[in-house]
Amino acid sequence: MFRFQVFACFLCLFLMDMGKGFSKTSPPVYSQLEERQVVTLHADFSVSHEVTKDLLVMSREGLDHVRVVLGYDKLRSIESFEAEMINPLTQKSLLKTKLKDLRDVAQFSQVNIFDDNRLKIYEPSTSVFPVLVKIRYVMKSKTNFALPTWVPVPNYNQKVKEAIFSVVYPEQLGLKYKEVNLPTEKRESFETGLKTVSWIVSDLEVQGKDFKKEDDYRLLLAPVRFGLEGVVGEMSDWTGLAAWQYQLNKNRDKLPDAFKAQIQDMVSEADTDFKKIQILYQYLQKNFRYVSIQLGIGGWQTQVAAEVYQNRFGDCKGLTNLMKAMLAEVGIESNYTLVYAGTDADDIEVDLPSNQFNHVILQVPLKTGPIWLECTSSTLPAGYLGEFTKGRHVLVVREDGGYLTQTPSYNTEVWNTLSSKNKIRIDNQGNAVIESAVSAQGNFAVKLTDVKYHLDARQQRDFLNRNSGISGLLVNGFQIDLHQEDSLPKADLAYDGAIIKFVQSTAKRHVLKSFLGKITEDQLAFSNLFKTEEYEIQLPEAWQSESQLPQVDRKEEYFSASLQSRLDGDRLLISTALQIRLPEEFSDEEKTNLVKQINSTFDYSLLFLKTPTTSTLPNP
């Protein structure tokens, strides 16, 4: 009994130290993990995944580390699950959980309207700490098309005492993998036609929430030969995966004869391929709804084009396939293209040919350069993709296999240009009215497209009030006109409004404070900005400047800025120009500091005096 009490005392002290962290600078430790995972690939392309983990939870925060979420659908099943919660000091079992005890819910995706995904969730609670939780479960997949990624440290504030990951597979299937930052080397063994590859790590660094994502440990897996619901393929390179995708969709692009005649009629007066693309793309946008459908192999095989036409809706695959079929009808070749989509999403691992995609777009290879179409959008102009799929490596699918290429990054000046011309008239009370004409192209034009199509009139006016070039502006009337030059979106915004107390007056002087709108980090989302502004300010009287009018001419490594101002009779004329070019590796912190630096460049005050009257002039 004495030995047990001494052991318990030392254990409690140890756990208290872990909960606080081992030093003042290291993150606190909420749990300790020992884990073993075994992924077994079978000759019939099915996969078994066995996970065994022991978690020593030190605090309530560590309960999040115990949570297990298991997805299942037509292709995946949960073979078994068991968990036990134990008091480590007394070794007394507190709670046992089986598969039937898990909470079962539908998995509602923001993008998938129809799917068969469900979740089993293990989420225990306890007021006893420390607590030991032992978990074991086995998953089964009917396909090896997608294999799990191993992240040895799955949670922040978790100490990984030891983690083992093994893959067992028949040599004829083949296996590819990519090690990212792993502090260990693989171990290999062979037995009766099966190859086993294992990775073992121990005593890894505890990660806090400030841990950099690019420094994390990961192991990426992919098969060489694979099968999905009886459709077998090989992806030793990207061409192999593209060839499999092409065969999966082959002969699913047939259209009804009546619709073919309608297509020909729609483009009968178009004199260029781009105009034909534009006409058919706009027809698709106006007449078909995006409804995501992910059921079994349907997650990869497109719907039949004739069905999409008849139903008037489809997912990204179905709408892209329909657009491809329409273009083929007028003699324009296009290519079904796989992409990993998402705003700020990471690019794929180009050196690991594998299933890394979640979306489909269309590439039209014209002689002047490829035109890209986002067929799920009802507002984007033809030829523009936007943030959702910009600057990504994509897999172009062709009859001969296909190839890897990149979508546009839209990070040059022509895609990030804003210009405005403004006329302001000031009354005797210092209030002002303004008339503005703003021209936007590229990414800024698409922003105005979203404003026009996705916001009502009140919301549009609120947006303009918040994002105008002048602080304190209250917009009255406005109009947004959209157009494009080839693939380049353009927008013209005209508005008028009022600015209360634009000028502050005292008995002797009138003060016009800095009113130029500040740039934001959002405007640098594409790492490039070219912005010009012109202001013609009609003064109520012929004021004279008390001090020299501000002038700016600044050239730095990543930006250049200029400001010119002058008085022309009773008009104050101000013009600014700002050009920003940032490298791809520019960090968020550097961007924040640069924005502050640029905004301070245009921060000034203008002081004016009334023109002297004859009664105050000195005697001659």
Secondary structure by P-SEA (a helix, b strand, c coil): caaaaaaaaaaaaaaaaaaaccccccccccbbbbbbbbbbbccccbbbbbbbbcccccccccccccbbbbbbcccccccbbbbbbbccccccccccccccccbbbbbcccccccccbbbbbbbbbbccccbbbbbbbbbbbccccbbbbbcccccccccccbbbbbbbbcccbbbbbbbccccbbbbbbbcccbbbbbbbbccccccccccccccccbbbbbbccccccccccccccaaaaaaaaaaaacccccccaaaaaaaaaaacccccaaaaaaaaaaaaaacbbbbbbbccccccccccaaaaaaaccccaaaaaaaaaaaaaaacbbbbbbbbbccccccccccccccccccbbbbbbbccccbbbbcccccccccccccccccccbbbbbcccbbbbbccccccccccbbbbbbbbbbbcccccccbbbbbbbcaaaaaaaaaaaccccaaaaaaaaaacccccccccccccccccccccbbbbbbbbccccccccccccccccccccccccccccccccbbbbbbbbbcccccccccccccbbbbbbcccbbbbbbbbbcccbbbbbbbbbbbbcccccaaaaaaaaaaaaaaacbbbbbbccccccccccc
